[in-house]
Amino acid sequence: MRKSLSKTRSGLIAALDIGTTKMCCFIARADDEGHLRVAGIGHHSSDGVRAGAIVDVEAAEMSILTAVQAAEQMAGETIREVIVNLSAGQPESKTLNYEVSIAGHEVGDADVRKVLSHGRAQSESNERELIHCLPVGYTIDGSRNIRDPRGMYGDRLGVNMHAITAASGAIRTLTTCIQRCHLDVSALVMSPYAAALSALVEDEMNLGATVIDMGGGTTSIAVFYDGKLVHADSVPIGGAHVTSDIARGLSTPLAHAERMKTLYGSAIPSPSDEREIIDVPLVGEEDRAQANHVPRSILVSIIQPRLEETFEHIRSRLEASGIDKIAGRRVVLTGGASQLQGVQELAAGVLDKQVRRGRPLRISGLAEATGGPAFATCAGLLTYAVSKHVDAPMGSLAPRLRDGEEPAGLFGRFGVWLRENF
C-alpha cells in the first residue's frame, strides 16, 4: 500500500494535508541538491473529517479531489502519488531498546541495518500500525549517546528507537479514501513531525524545542532534541472547538462564530474590550435588526478558557511523559488556530516557556497567503521527502543506497541478505 519515497521523472513531489477544517495540496519540484520550489497549490474546506479522522469517505473524497485538482491545474502536471499527514488514530509514542551481538568486529552498514530492522520488528503489532521508527542513539558495550557507530569496535551493538504507532483502522480508512481519488500514498507522516521539519531552525532541533501544531480538530505536539524527534502526542482539542464554544455561548450560527473569532477574537483581554461592541446575528433570525450587541470582552471570555485548557493539557502530557526537561524552554506554534491574536502570550504564560509563531522555512515559491503557520504541515511533508530524517531501516545510514531506496532486483536483495548474515 505504501511505497518507499521517490520522485517522479520530472522531479515532482506532492503533499496532501488532510485537516479537520481544510484540505491542502502542494506540488513542488526538487532539484538535485534537494531545494524545493512549489509549482502548484490547492486548498479547499474540509468535509467528512472530524478530529483529523475521516468519518464520511465520500465527502472527504470530494474535498481531496477538489484540492488536488486545483494544485494540478496550477502546476500544469498530473500527480500519481502523495505524501500524507496523519493526526488521527490515537498516536502513541514510545522508546524501544534493542541489542545485537557483533562479536568484537568493526561495526559496518550491515550491522546497523540489522539492529534497526530487529528494533522495528519489535515495535509492530496487529492492532496498531507503525508510522515512524526513528533511531535516537546507539550504544556499544554500554557506551551511550553514539550518533554513528560505524567504524567502531565492540561485542554488542544497541539502538534506542523512537516508535510512533496509530490505530490500523483509521489508517486503512485514510489510505482507502485517497486511493479512491486514484492516488497512491507514498508515505504517512505525523502532522507535528511534518510541521517541525518545516518550522524549526537547526539550533532549535539540536538544543531542544517543542512544536505545537494547533489544527481545527486536534492540537498535536512534537519534541525535538539533538536533531531528532524524541516524542510526539496529541490532544483532541482544536480551533473548531473554540468556534463551537462561541456559537453556543452567543447563540449565533457557526459561520458567524468563525468570522467573529477571526476578526475580533483574542486569547488575552485588553482594557478596550468593554468599549468595543460586536454585532452578533442570532440563530434562526433573518432580520439583522434582531442581532444581539455584546462587548468584545464577552467574546474573549469565551475564547480564553478553551485555549488555556488546551495548553494545560499539553503541559500535563509533557510532564507525564518525562520529556518536559529535554524539550527545553523553546516552543514554536504552527497551525491555523495559532494565528489567533494573543495565543503566543497565553501559551508563554501557561507553559512557562519562550514561544514564537512558526512558518514554512525550507521551501520557496509560497505566496504570503500560503506561507503562514496554517500551511506549515503541508510544506513540512515536502521537506520530509527530501530531508535526511528518514525512518529506520530505510537505508539513511547506508551510503550504498539513497534515502528510502530499496535494493533493485532479486540479486540486489540477495546481496543485502548475504552482507547481513555472513
C-alpha positions as CSV (number, residue, x, y, z in Angstrom):
1,M,0.0,0.0,0.0
2,R,2.7,2.4,1.0
3,K,5.9,2.5,-1.0
4,S,9.4,4.0,-0.5
5,L,9.7,7.7,-1.1
6,S,10.6,8.6,-4.6
7,K,10.5,11.5,-7.0
8,T,8.8,11.2,-10.4
9,R,10.9,11.6,-13.5
10,S,10.1,15.3,-13.7
11,G,11.2,15.7,-10.1
12,L,7.7,16.4,-8.8
13,I,6.8,15.7,-5.2
14,A,3.2,16.1,-4.0
15,A,2.0,16.6,-0.4
16,L,-1.6,16.3,0.9
17,D,-2.6,17.8,4.3
18,I,-5.9,16.3,5.4
19,G,-7.2,18.5,8.2
20,T,-10.4,18.9,10.1
21,T,-11.1,22.4,8.6
22,K,-9.2,22.4,5.3
23,M,-7.6,20.1,2.7
24,C,-4.4,21.4,1.2
25,C,-2.2,20.0,-1.6
26,F,1.3,21.3,-2.5
27,I,3.1,20.2,-5.7
28,A,6.8,21.0,-5.7
29,R,9.8,20.5,-7.9
30,A,13.1,19.4,-6.2
31,D,16.4,20.0,-7.8
32,D,19.4,17.7,-7.4
33,E,20.5,19.4,-4.2
34,G,17.1,18.9,-2.6
35,H,15.9,22.5,-2.8
36,L,12.2,22.7,-3.2
37,R,10.1,25.2,-5.2
38,V,6.3,25.0,-5.1
39,A,4.7,24.8,-8.5
40,G,1.1,24.2,-7.6
41,I,-1.2,24.9,-4.6
42,G,-4.7,23.9,-4.0
43,H,-6.9,24.0,-0.8
44,H,-10.5,23.5,0.0
45,S,-12.7,23.5,3.0
46,S,-12.7,20.0,4.6
47,D,-15.8,17.8,4.7
48,G,-16.2,14.4,6.2
49,V,-13.3,14.8,8.7
50,R,-13.6,15.1,12.4
51,A,-10.6,15.4,14.8
52,G,-8.3,14.5,11.9
53,A,-10.1,11.2,11.2
54,I,-12.3,10.5,8.2
55,V,-15.9,10.0,9.2
56,D,-17.5,10.3,5.8
57,V,-15.5,8.8,3.0
58,E,-17.5,10.2,0.1
59,A,-17.5,13.8,1.4
60,A,-13.7,13.6,2.2
61,E,-13.0,12.2,-1.2
62,M,-14.7,15.2,-2.9
63,S,-12.7,17.6,-0.8
64,I,-9.5,15.9,-1.5
65,L,-10.2,15.8,-5.3
66,T,-11.0,19.5,-5.4
67,A,-7.8,20.4,-3.6
68,V,-5.6,18.1,-5.7
69,Q,-7.1,19.2,-9.0
70,A,-6.6,22.9,-8.2
71,A,-2.9,22.2,-7.4
72,E,-2.5,20.1,-10.6
73,Q,-4.1,22.8,-12.7
74,M,-1.8,25.4,-11.3
75,A,1.3,23.2,-11.7
76,G,0.3,22.0,-15.2
77,E,1.1,18.5,-14.1
78,T,-0.8,15.3,-13.1
79,I,0.3,13.5,-9.9
80,R,0.1,9.8,-9.2
81,E,1.2,9.6,-5.5
82,V,1.2,11.9,-2.4
83,I,2.8,12.1,1.0
84,V,0.0,12.4,3.5
85,N,-0.1,13.7,7.1
86,L,-1.7,11.7,9.9
87,S,-3.3,13.2,13.1
88,A,-5.9,10.5,13.7
89,G,-5.7,7.0,15.1
90,Q,-4.7,7.9,18.7
91,P,-1.0,8.1,18.0
92,E,1.3,6.6,20.7
93,S,4.9,7.5,21.2
94,K,7.4,5.1,22.9
95,T,11.1,4.5,23.1
96,L,12.5,1.0,22.4
97,N,15.9,-0.5,23.1
98,Y,17.4,-3.4,21.2
99,E,20.9,-5.1,21.1
100,V,22.6,-7.5,18.8
101,S,26.0,-9.3,19.1
102,I,28.8,-8.1,16.8
103,A,31.4,-10.5,18.2
104,G,34.1,-7.8,18.5
105,H,34.4,-6.9,14.9
106,E,34.2,-3.4,13.3
107,V,30.6,-2.1,13.0
108,G,29.6,-1.9,9.4
109,D,26.5,-0.9,7.4
110,A,25.1,-4.4,7.6
111,D,25.3,-4.4,11.5
112,V,23.4,-1.0,11.6
113,R,20.7,-2.3,9.2
114,K,20.4,-5.5,11.2
115,V,19.9,-3.8,14.6
116,L,17.4,-1.2,13.1
117,S,15.4,-4.0,11.4
118,H,15.1,-6.0,14.6
119,G,14.2,-2.9,16.6
120,R,11.5,-2.0,14.0
121,A,10.1,-5.6,14.1
122,Q,9.9,-5.4,17.9
123,S,7.5,-2.4,17.7
124,E,5.0,-3.8,15.2
125,S,1.6,-5.2,16.3
126,N,-1.7,-6.3,14.8
127,E,-4.0,-3.7,16.2
128,R,-1.6,-0.7,15.6
129,E,0.4,0.2,12.6
130,L,3.9,1.6,12.8
131,I,4.1,5.1,11.4
132,H,7.7,6.2,12.3
133,C,10.6,4.2,13.8
134,L,13.5,6.7,14.2
135,P,16.9,5.9,15.7
136,V,17.6,8.3,18.5
137,G,21.1,7.0,19.5
138,Y,23.3,3.9,19.5
139,T,25.2,2.1,22.3
140,I,28.3,-0.1,22.0
141,D,29.0,-2.3,25.1
142,G,27.1,0.1,27.3
143,S,28.6,3.3,25.9
144,R,25.7,5.6,25.2
145,N,24.8,8.6,23.0
146,I,26.7,7.4,20.0
147,R,25.4,9.1,16.8
148,D,27.0,6.9,14.2
149,P,28.6,3.6,15.3
150,R,30.1,2.6,12.0
151,G,33.9,2.1,12.2
152,M,33.8,1.4,16.0
153,Y,34.5,-1.9,17.7
154,G,32.7,-3.8,20.4
155,D,30.8,-7.0,21.4
156,R,27.2,-5.7,21.5
157,L,25.6,-3.0,19.3
158,G,22.4,-1.4,20.7
159,V,20.0,1.1,19.4
160,N,17.4,3.4,21.1
161,M,14.5,3.9,18.7
162,H,11.5,6.2,18.9
163,A,8.5,4.4,17.6
164,I,5.1,6.1,16.8
165,T,2.1,3.9,16.2
166,A,-1.5,4.6,15.3
167,A,-4.7,2.5,15.1
168,S,-4.8,0.4,12.0
169,G,-8.5,1.1,11.2
170,A,-8.1,4.9,11.0
171,I,-5.0,4.4,8.7
172,R,-6.8,2.0,6.4
173,T,-9.8,4.3,6.1
174,L,-7.4,7.2,5.2
175,T,-5.4,5.3,2.6
176,T,-8.6,3.8,1.1
177,C,-10.1,7.3,0.7
178,I,-7.0,8.6,-1.0
179,Q,-6.9,5.5,-3.3
180,R,-10.5,6.2,-4.4
181,C,-9.1,9.5,-5.7
182,H,-6.7,7.5,-7.9
183,L,-3.7,8.4,-5.8
184,D,-1.1,6.2,-4.1
185,V,0.2,7.0,-0.6
186,S,4.0,7.1,-0.8
187,A,4.4,7.9,2.9
188,L,2.5,8.8,6.0
189,V,4.0,11.4,8.3
190,M,2.7,12.5,11.7
191,S,1.4,16.1,11.5
192,P,3.5,17.6,14.3
193,Y,6.6,15.9,12.8
194,A,6.0,17.5,9.4
195,A,5.3,20.9,11.0
196,A,8.5,20.7,12.9
197,L,10.6,19.8,9.9
198,S,9.1,22.9,8.2
199,A,9.2,25.5,11.0
200,L,12.2,24.7,13.3
201,V,15.6,26.1,12.7
202,E,18.7,23.8,13.1
203,D,19.6,25.2,16.6
204,E,16.1,24.6,17.9
205,M,16.2,21.0,16.7
206,N,19.6,20.4,18.4
207,L,19.1,22.3,21.7
208,G,15.6,21.2,22.3
209,A,12.2,22.6,21.2
210,T,8.5,21.7,21.2
211,V,6.3,22.3,18.2
212,I,2.6,22.7,19.0
213,D,0.6,22.3,15.8
214,M,-2.8,23.8,16.5
215,G,-5.3,22.4,14.0
216,G,-9.0,22.6,13.7
217,G,-9.9,19.3,15.4
218,T,-6.6,18.3,17.2
219,T,-3.6,20.0,18.8
220,S,-0.5,17.9,18.4
221,I,3.0,18.2,19.7
222,A,6.4,17.1,18.6
223,V,9.6,17.4,20.7
224,F,13.0,17.6,19.1
225,Y,16.3,17.2,20.9
226,D,19.8,16.6,19.5
227,G,18.4,16.9,16.0
228,K,15.9,14.1,16.4
229,L,12.2,13.6,17.1
230,V,12.1,12.2,20.6
231,H,8.4,12.5,21.5
232,A,5.0,13.0,19.8
233,D,1.5,13.3,21.2
234,S,-1.9,15.0,20.6
235,V,-5.0,16.2,22.4
236,P,-8.4,16.1,20.7
237,I,-9.0,19.9,21.0
238,G,-8.6,22.5,18.3
239,G,-9.7,25.7,16.8
240,A,-13.1,24.3,15.8
241,H,-13.9,23.7,19.5
242,V,-13.3,27.5,20.1
243,T,-15.7,28.3,17.2
244,S,-18.3,25.9,18.7
245,D,-17.9,27.5,22.1
246,I,-18.6,30.9,20.6
247,A,-21.6,29.7,18.6
248,R,-23.1,28.1,21.7
249,G,-22.3,30.9,24.1
250,L,-23.6,33.7,21.9
251,S,-26.4,31.7,20.1
252,T,-25.0,32.5,16.7
253,P,-24.5,30.3,13.6
254,L,-21.1,28.6,13.3
255,A,-20.2,30.6,10.2
256,H,-20.7,33.9,12.1
257,A,-18.9,32.4,15.1
258,E,-15.8,31.7,12.9
259,R,-16.0,35.2,11.4
260,M,-16.1,36.8,14.8
261,K,-13.2,34.7,16.1
262,T,-11.1,35.7,13.1
263,L,-11.9,39.4,13.1
264,Y,-12.4,40.2,16.8
265,G,-11.2,37.2,18.8
266,S,-8.3,37.3,21.2
267,A,-6.8,34.9,23.8
268,I,-5.8,37.8,26.0
269,P,-8.1,40.5,27.4
270,S,-7.3,44.2,26.8
271,P,-8.7,47.4,28.5
272,S,-10.6,48.5,25.4
273,D,-12.7,45.2,25.2
274,E,-15.6,46.6,27.3
275,R,-15.9,49.6,25.0
276,E,-15.8,47.7,21.7
277,I,-19.3,46.4,20.7
278,I,-19.8,43.5,18.3
279,D,-22.9,42.7,16.3
280,V,-23.9,39.0,16.9
281,P,-26.5,37.6,14.5
282,L,-28.8,35.1,16.3
283,V,-29.5,31.6,15.2
284,G,-32.8,31.4,13.2
285,E,-33.2,35.2,12.9
286,E,-33.1,36.5,9.3
287,D,-33.6,40.2,10.2
288,R,-30.3,41.8,11.0
289,A,-32.2,44.3,13.3
290,Q,-32.7,41.3,15.6
291,A,-28.9,40.9,16.1
292,N,-27.5,40.9,19.6
293,H,-24.9,43.5,20.6
294,V,-22.2,42.4,23.0
295,P,-18.9,43.9,24.2
296,R,-15.8,42.2,22.8
297,S,-14.9,41.2,26.4
298,I,-17.7,38.6,26.3
299,L,-16.1,37.0,23.2
300,V,-12.6,37.0,24.8
301,S,-14.1,35.4,28.0
302,I,-15.3,32.5,25.8
303,I,-12.1,32.0,23.8
304,Q,-9.6,32.3,26.7
305,P,-10.7,29.3,28.9
306,R,-10.7,26.9,26.0
307,L,-7.2,27.8,24.9
308,E,-6.0,27.7,28.4
309,E,-7.4,24.2,28.8
310,T,-5.6,23.2,25.6
311,F,-2.2,24.4,26.8
312,E,-2.7,22.9,30.3
313,H,-3.4,19.6,28.6
314,I,-0.2,19.9,26.6
315,R,1.8,20.8,29.8
316,S,0.4,17.9,31.7
317,R,1.1,15.5,28.8
318,L,4.7,16.7,28.6
319,E,5.2,16.4,32.3
320,A,3.6,12.9,32.4
321,S,5.9,11.6,29.6
322,G,9.0,12.9,31.5
323,I,10.1,14.6,28.3
324,D,9.5,18.2,29.6
325,K,13.1,18.9,30.7
326,I,14.6,17.5,27.4
327,A,12.2,19.7,25.5
328,G,13.9,22.9,26.7
329,R,12.3,26.3,27.0
330,R,11.5,26.8,23.3
331,V,8.1,26.4,21.9
332,V,7.1,27.0,18.2
333,L,3.4,27.3,17.4
334,T,2.1,26.2,14.0
335,G,-1.4,25.5,12.6
336,G,-4.3,27.8,11.7
337,A,-5.5,28.2,15.3
338,S,-2.1,29.6,16.3
339,Q,-2.9,32.8,14.3
340,L,-5.5,34.0,16.8
341,Q,-4.4,37.2,18.5
342,G,-2.9,36.7,21.9
343,V,-2.2,32.9,21.6
344,Q,1.5,33.4,21.7
345,E,1.3,35.3,25.0
346,L,-1.2,32.9,26.5
347,A,1.0,29.9,25.6
348,A,4.1,31.5,27.2
349,G,2.2,32.1,30.4
350,V,0.7,28.6,30.8
351,L,3.7,26.7,29.6
352,D,6.3,29.0,31.2
353,K,8.4,28.8,28.0
354,Q,9.6,31.1,25.2
355,V,7.1,31.0,22.4
356,R,7.3,32.1,18.8
357,R,5.0,31.5,15.8
358,G,6.4,29.3,13.1
359,R,6.1,29.3,9.3
360,P,7.5,27.2,6.5
361,L,11.2,28.0,6.2
362,R,12.7,25.4,3.8
363,I,10.6,25.9,0.7
364,S,10.3,28.7,-1.9
365,G,7.5,29.7,-4.2
366,L,4.9,30.2,-1.5
367,A,2.8,33.4,-1.6
368,E,2.2,35.3,1.6
369,A,-1.3,33.8,1.9
370,T,0.1,30.3,1.9
371,G,3.3,30.9,3.7
372,G,1.9,31.2,7.2
373,P,1.5,28.8,10.2
374,A,-1.6,27.2,8.7
375,F,0.4,25.7,5.9
376,A,3.5,24.5,7.9
377,T,2.4,20.9,7.9
378,C,1.8,20.7,4.2
379,A,5.2,22.3,3.5
380,G,6.8,20.0,6.0
381,L,5.6,16.9,4.1
382,L,7.6,18.1,1.1
383,T,10.6,18.8,3.4
384,Y,10.3,15.2,4.8
385,A,10.6,13.8,1.2
386,V,13.9,15.4,0.5
387,S,15.4,15.5,4.0
388,K,17.7,13.0,5.8
389,H,15.0,12.5,8.5
390,V,14.2,9.1,7.1
391,D,12.7,6.3,9.2
392,A,14.8,3.2,10.0
393,P,15.6,0.9,8.4
394,M,15.2,2.7,5.1
395,G,18.9,3.0,4.4
396,S,19.5,6.6,5.6
397,L,22.8,5.4,7.2
398,A,23.9,3.2,4.3
399,P,26.0,5.0,1.7
400,R,25.2,2.3,-0.9
401,L,21.6,3.3,-1.1
402,R,19.9,6.7,-1.4
403,D,17.4,7.7,1.3
404,G,14.5,5.4,1.2
405,E,15.7,3.4,-1.9
406,E,15.3,-0.4,-1.9
407,P,18.0,-2.6,-3.5
408,A,17.0,-3.2,-7.1
409,G,16.1,-6.7,-8.3
410,L,16.4,-10.2,-6.9
411,F,20.3,-10.2,-6.9
412,G,20.4,-6.8,-5.1
413,R,18.2,-8.1,-2.3
414,F,20.2,-11.4,-2.2
415,G,23.4,-9.3,-1.8
416,V,22.0,-7.4,1.1
417,W,20.9,-10.7,2.8
418,L,24.4,-12.1,2.3
419,R,26.0,-9.0,3.8
420,E,23.7,-9.0,6.8
421,N,24.0,-12.7,7.6
422,F,27.6,-13.7,6.7
